[in-house]
Amino acid sequence: MRIDLENEDDDDSYPKPVGRWTVFYYGVGHMLNDVTAACWFTYLLLFLTEIGLSPRDAATVMLAGQIADGFATVFAGELIDRFGHFKIWHGAGSILVAISFSSVFGGCLPCKILASCSSLIETVSYSTSAAIFNVGWAATQVSHMSMVNCISLNSSSRVVMTSCRNAFTMVANLSLYAVALVVFSSSKATTHADIENQYRWIAYTSIFIGCCFVGIFHLGTKEPRLKICVHGTSNARISWAYWFKKVLYYQVGLVYMLTRLVQNVSQAYLAFYVMDDLQMAKSAKALVPAIIYMSSFFVSVIMQEMSWTGQRLKAYYSAGGILWVFCGAGILFLPRNMSAFMYVISVFIGIANALMTV
């Protein structure tokens, strides 16, 4: 195999590891996506219902975004695979994310233009912004994830860069919940305008933090120009239809879909439960998801040091599912006068999430 890298000799057949700064610059490139996604799944439905949308209309907005994300991810992957230019896709996607995310939490612009507060106009406006947000999010995610394989051929460097990205995912989530905790604790919301201002502060601060790191990523990361020439081998491209003939494809897809369903639904609706059913303090909207995320992160770090087999993976996944069943039962039957136990349940939810995603 011959590897051609800029500023390297053609005779060097061993891929060299990348430097620490390269790892850092790459790792911060997904911060905007991470911080906005955490805000999106945790607070979007709560925000929309608190400003007056019906639960059905709020769910329609969320669904519109998820449908757009599903299609955009497929097409973005295909286009990036064909044409490359990772940084252009990443930058364009980040711009869409920043603009559309601010428009969702910034209010209904068509309502102001048309001087109408019709629920239909609001739903269409928010759904359009949600779809644009998820298109930009998908373009940024796919370009950033696929870039790691072109920055270096060194397997250790790829692992380090991916780990750095995951570490900054934690930073993004905790940053969001820290901002939310400060906002909810320091300001009182008695009117719709106050509620909108609270979420706008959270959203705009999240965008500012994410955009700063996107700027660092683009300034520090060069467009990958890695060329790989393999002699004596035939690398035919596998057709999409090939995977649809594999039973394992459906098994893995179903398990992953159900796992993400548990996590995303719980993240989206726990804020409702904390506020509407348990009548907890406003700060709980930030503390509960933060506790879940931190406990999940700590367990994930511990499990990285373990050796894995197929049986052990199944055992831990099953344990996580069973633990989630008990957590769900605890949430269902927890009385309002014992709402403080929600913080304890949050710890076990985080552990269950880590076990199921291992």
C-alpha positions as CSV (number, residue, x, y, z in Angstrom):
1,M,0.0,0.0,0.0
2,R,1.3,3.4,-0.9
3,I,0.2,6.4,1.1
4,D,0.6,10.0,-0.2
5,L,0.3,12.7,2.3
6,E,1.2,16.3,1.9
7,N,4.7,17.2,3.3
8,E,5.5,13.5,3.7
9,D,7.8,11.2,1.6
10,D,6.2,8.7,-0.6
11,D,8.5,6.0,0.7
12,D,7.0,6.3,4.2
13,S,4.6,3.4,4.2
14,Y,3.5,3.7,7.9
15,P,0.8,6.2,8.7
16,K,2.1,8.6,11.3
17,P,-0.1,9.7,14.2
18,V,-1.5,13.2,14.2
19,G,-0.5,15.9,16.7
20,R,-2.4,17.0,19.8
21,W,-3.5,20.2,18.3
22,T,-5.0,18.4,15.3
23,V,-6.9,16.2,17.7
24,F,-8.1,19.2,19.6
25,Y,-9.2,21.1,16.6
26,Y,-11.1,18.1,15.2
27,G,-12.7,17.3,18.6
28,V,-14.4,20.8,19.0
29,G,-15.9,20.7,15.5
30,H,-19.2,19.1,16.7
31,M,-19.8,21.4,19.7
32,L,-22.5,23.4,18.0
33,N,-24.4,20.3,17.0
34,D,-24.1,18.8,20.4
35,V,-25.2,21.8,22.4
36,T,-28.1,22.6,20.2
37,A,-29.2,19.0,20.1
38,A,-29.2,18.8,23.9
39,C,-31.3,21.9,24.0
40,W,-33.6,20.7,21.3
41,F,-34.5,17.3,22.8
42,T,-34.7,18.6,26.4
43,Y,-36.5,21.9,26.0
44,L,-38.2,22.2,22.6
45,L,-41.5,20.6,23.5
46,L,-41.6,22.3,26.8
47,F,-40.9,25.7,25.2
48,L,-43.5,25.3,22.5
49,T,-46.3,24.2,24.9
50,E,-45.4,27.0,27.4
51,I,-45.8,29.7,24.7
52,G,-49.2,28.4,23.8
53,L,-49.0,25.6,21.2
54,S,-51.1,22.6,21.8
55,P,-49.3,19.3,22.5
56,R,-50.3,18.0,19.1
57,D,-48.9,21.0,17.3
58,A,-45.7,20.8,19.4
59,A,-45.3,17.2,18.5
60,T,-45.9,18.0,14.8
61,V,-42.9,20.4,14.9
62,M,-40.7,17.8,16.5
63,L,-41.8,15.2,14.0
64,A,-41.2,17.5,11.0
65,G,-37.6,18.0,12.2
66,Q,-37.0,14.2,12.7
67,I,-38.4,13.4,9.2
68,A,-36.1,16.0,7.6
69,D,-33.2,14.6,9.6
70,G,-33.8,11.1,8.4
71,F,-33.8,12.1,4.7
72,A,-31.0,14.7,5.0
73,T,-28.6,12.2,6.7
74,V,-28.9,9.8,3.8
75,F,-28.5,12.4,1.1
76,A,-25.7,14.3,2.9
77,G,-23.7,11.1,3.2
78,E,-24.1,10.3,-0.5
79,L,-23.2,13.8,-1.6
80,I,-20.2,14.1,0.7
81,D,-19.0,10.7,-0.4
82,R,-19.1,11.7,-4.0
83,F,-17.9,15.3,-3.9
84,G,-15.9,15.6,-0.7
85,H,-15.1,19.2,0.5
86,F,-15.8,18.3,4.1
87,K,-15.3,21.8,5.5
88,I,-17.7,23.4,3.1
89,W,-20.4,21.0,4.1
90,H,-19.6,21.5,7.7
91,G,-19.6,25.2,7.5
92,A,-22.8,25.4,5.5
93,G,-24.5,23.0,7.9
94,S,-23.4,25.0,10.9
95,I,-24.8,28.2,9.4
96,L,-28.1,26.5,8.8
97,V,-28.1,25.2,12.4
98,A,-27.3,28.6,13.9
99,I,-29.9,30.5,11.9
100,S,-32.8,28.0,12.2
101,F,-32.2,27.2,15.8
102,S,-32.3,30.9,16.7
103,S,-35.5,31.3,14.7
104,V,-37.2,28.5,16.5
105,F,-36.6,29.9,20.0
106,G,-36.7,33.5,18.7
107,G,-40.4,33.5,18.0
108,C,-42.7,33.1,15.0
109,L,-41.5,35.5,12.4
110,P,-44.3,34.9,9.9
111,C,-46.8,35.6,12.7
112,K,-45.2,39.1,13.1
113,I,-45.1,39.7,9.4
114,L,-48.7,38.7,8.8
115,A,-49.9,40.1,12.2
116,S,-51.6,36.9,13.0
117,C,-51.2,34.4,15.9
118,S,-53.0,31.6,14.2
119,S,-52.0,28.2,15.5
120,L,-51.7,26.9,11.9
121,I,-49.2,29.7,11.0
122,E,-47.2,29.1,14.1
123,T,-47.0,25.3,13.5
124,V,-46.0,25.7,9.9
125,S,-43.4,28.3,10.8
126,Y,-41.8,26.3,13.6
127,S,-42.0,23.1,11.6
128,T,-40.1,24.8,8.7
129,S,-37.4,26.0,11.0
130,A,-37.2,22.6,12.6
131,A,-36.8,20.9,9.2
132,I,-34.0,23.4,8.2
133,F,-32.3,22.9,11.5
134,N,-32.2,19.2,11.1
135,V,-31.0,19.4,7.5
136,G,-28.1,21.6,8.7
137,W,-27.5,19.3,11.6
138,A,-27.2,16.3,9.4
139,A,-24.8,17.9,7.0
140,T,-22.6,19.0,9.9
141,Q,-22.7,15.6,11.6
142,V,-22.0,13.5,8.5
143,S,-19.1,15.7,7.2
144,H,-17.5,15.8,10.7
145,M,-17.8,12.1,11.3
146,S,-16.5,11.1,7.9
147,M,-13.6,13.5,8.0
148,V,-11.8,11.5,10.7
149,N,-11.0,8.7,8.2
150,C,-9.4,11.1,5.8
151,I,-7.4,13.1,8.3
152,S,-5.3,10.1,9.3
153,L,-4.8,6.4,8.4
154,N,-3.4,5.7,11.8
155,S,-6.0,3.7,13.7
156,S,-4.8,5.0,17.1
157,S,-5.2,8.6,15.9
158,R,-8.7,7.9,14.7
159,V,-9.6,6.5,18.1
160,V,-8.1,9.5,19.9
161,M,-9.9,12.0,17.6
162,T,-13.2,10.2,18.1
163,S,-12.6,10.1,21.9
164,C,-11.9,13.8,21.9
165,R,-15.1,14.5,20.0
166,N,-17.0,12.4,22.6
167,A,-15.4,14.3,25.4
168,F,-16.5,17.7,23.9
169,T,-20.0,16.2,23.6
170,M,-20.0,15.9,27.3
171,V,-18.7,19.5,27.6
172,A,-21.4,20.7,25.3
173,N,-24.2,19.0,27.3
174,L,-23.0,20.1,30.7
175,S,-22.5,23.6,29.4
176,L,-26.1,23.7,28.2
177,Y,-27.4,22.5,31.5
178,A,-25.2,24.9,33.4
179,V,-26.5,27.8,31.4
180,A,-30.1,26.6,31.9
181,L,-29.6,26.2,35.6
182,V,-28.3,29.8,35.9
183,V,-31.2,31.2,33.7
184,F,-34.0,29.2,35.5
185,S,-32.6,30.0,39.0
186,S,-31.9,33.7,38.4
187,S,-35.0,34.8,36.6
188,K,-38.7,34.3,37.3
189,A,-41.1,33.6,34.5
190,T,-44.7,34.9,35.2
191,T,-45.8,35.7,31.7
192,H,-45.4,34.2,28.2
193,A,-42.9,37.0,27.4
194,D,-40.8,36.0,30.4
195,I,-40.8,32.4,29.4
196,E,-39.7,33.2,25.9
197,N,-36.9,35.4,27.2
198,Q,-35.6,32.5,29.4
199,Y,-35.5,30.1,26.5
200,R,-34.0,32.7,24.2
201,W,-31.2,33.3,26.6
202,I,-30.5,29.6,26.8
203,A,-30.7,29.2,23.0
204,Y,-28.6,32.2,22.1
205,T,-26.0,31.4,24.6
206,S,-25.8,27.8,23.3
207,I,-25.4,29.1,19.7
208,F,-22.7,31.5,20.8
209,I,-20.7,28.8,22.6
210,G,-21.1,26.4,19.7
211,C,-20.2,29.0,17.0
212,C,-17.0,29.9,18.9
213,F,-15.9,26.3,18.7
214,V,-16.9,25.9,15.1
215,G,-14.7,28.9,14.3
216,I,-11.8,27.2,16.2
217,F,-12.4,24.0,14.2
218,H,-12.3,25.8,10.8
219,L,-9.3,27.9,11.7
220,G,-7.3,24.9,13.0
221,T,-8.3,22.1,10.7
222,K,-7.2,21.8,7.1
223,E,-9.3,20.3,4.4
224,P,-8.2,16.6,4.3
225,R,-6.3,15.7,1.2
226,L,-5.4,12.1,1.9
227,K,-4.8,9.9,-1.1
228,I,-4.8,6.1,-0.7
229,C,-3.5,3.9,-3.5
230,V,-4.0,0.2,-3.0
231,H,-2.4,-2.2,-5.5
232,G,-3.4,-5.7,-6.2
233,T,-6.8,-5.5,-4.6
234,S,-10.3,-4.9,-5.9
235,N,-12.5,-2.7,-3.8
236,A,-15.9,-2.8,-5.4
237,R,-18.5,-0.6,-3.9
238,I,-21.2,-2.5,-2.1
239,S,-24.7,-1.9,-3.3
240,W,-27.4,-0.7,-0.8
241,A,-29.5,-3.7,-1.7
242,Y,-26.8,-6.0,-0.3
243,W,-27.5,-4.9,3.3
244,F,-31.3,-5.4,3.0
245,K,-30.6,-9.1,2.4
246,K,-28.8,-9.5,5.8
247,V,-30.9,-10.5,8.8
248,L,-28.2,-9.0,11.1
249,Y,-28.8,-5.6,9.5
250,Y,-32.4,-5.6,10.7
251,Q,-31.5,-6.9,14.1
252,V,-28.9,-4.3,14.8
253,G,-31.1,-1.5,13.4
254,L,-34.1,-2.5,15.5
255,V,-32.1,-2.8,18.7
256,Y,-30.4,0.6,18.1
257,M,-33.7,2.2,17.1
258,L,-35.5,1.0,20.3
259,T,-32.5,2.1,22.4
260,R,-32.5,5.6,21.0
261,L,-36.3,5.7,21.3
262,V,-36.0,5.1,25.1
263,Q,-33.3,7.8,25.5
264,N,-34.8,10.5,23.3
265,V,-38.3,10.1,24.5
266,S,-37.2,10.2,28.1
267,Q,-35.1,13.2,27.4
268,A,-37.9,15.0,25.7
269,Y,-40.6,14.3,28.2
270,L,-38.8,14.2,31.6
271,A,-39.0,18.0,31.7
272,F,-42.7,17.8,31.3
273,Y,-43.0,15.3,34.1
274,V,-40.7,17.2,36.4
275,M,-42.7,20.4,36.0
276,D,-46.3,19.3,35.4
277,D,-46.6,16.2,37.6
278,L,-44.1,16.6,40.4
279,Q,-44.3,20.4,40.5
280,M,-40.6,20.7,41.2
281,A,-38.6,23.9,41.2
282,K,-37.7,25.5,37.8
283,S,-34.0,24.6,38.4
284,A,-35.0,20.9,38.2
285,K,-35.4,21.3,34.5
286,A,-31.7,21.6,34.3
287,L,-30.5,19.5,37.2
288,V,-32.4,16.3,36.3
289,P,-31.0,16.0,32.8
290,A,-27.6,17.1,34.0
291,I,-27.5,14.3,36.6
292,I,-28.6,11.8,34.1
293,Y,-25.9,12.8,31.7
294,M,-23.1,12.9,34.3
295,S,-23.9,9.5,35.7
296,S,-24.1,8.0,32.2
297,F,-20.7,9.6,31.4
298,F,-19.0,8.2,34.5
299,V,-20.3,4.7,33.9
300,S,-19.2,4.9,30.3
301,V,-15.7,5.8,31.3
302,I,-15.5,2.9,33.7
303,M,-16.8,0.4,31.1
304,Q,-14.1,1.5,28.6
305,E,-11.5,-0.2,30.8
306,M,-13.3,-3.5,30.5
307,S,-12.7,-6.3,28.1
308,W,-15.8,-7.2,26.0
309,T,-17.3,-10.4,24.6
310,G,-20.6,-11.0,22.8
311,Q,-22.1,-12.5,25.9
312,R,-21.0,-9.7,28.2
313,L,-22.4,-7.1,25.8
314,K,-25.8,-8.8,25.8
315,A,-25.7,-9.1,29.6
316,Y,-25.0,-5.5,30.1
317,Y,-27.5,-4.4,27.6
318,S,-30.2,-6.6,29.2
319,A,-29.2,-5.2,32.6
320,G,-29.6,-1.7,31.3
321,G,-33.1,-2.5,29.9
322,I,-34.2,-4.1,33.2
323,L,-32.9,-1.1,35.2
324,W,-34.8,1.2,32.9
325,V,-38.0,-0.7,33.5
326,F,-37.6,-0.2,37.3
327,C,-36.8,3.5,36.7
328,G,-39.9,3.8,34.6
329,A,-42.0,2.2,37.3
330,G,-40.5,4.5,39.9
331,I,-41.3,7.6,37.7
332,L,-44.9,6.3,37.1
333,F,-45.7,5.8,40.8
334,L,-43.6,8.5,42.4
335,P,-45.9,10.7,44.5
336,R,-45.6,14.5,44.4
337,N,-44.6,14.8,48.0
338,M,-41.6,12.6,47.4
339,S,-40.4,14.5,44.3
340,A,-36.9,14.8,45.7
341,F,-36.4,11.1,44.9
342,M,-36.4,12.1,41.2
343,Y,-32.8,13.1,41.6
344,V,-32.0,9.5,42.8
345,I,-33.9,8.0,40.0
346,S,-32.0,10.3,37.6
347,V,-28.8,8.6,38.6
348,F,-30.1,5.2,37.8
349,I,-31.5,6.4,34.5
350,G,-28.1,7.6,33.5
351,I,-26.6,4.2,34.5
352,A,-29.2,2.4,32.4
353,N,-28.5,4.6,29.4
354,A,-24.8,3.9,29.6
355,L,-25.4,0.1,29.9
356,M,-27.8,0.1,26.9
357,T,-25.5,2.2,24.6
358,V,-22.3,0.3,25.4
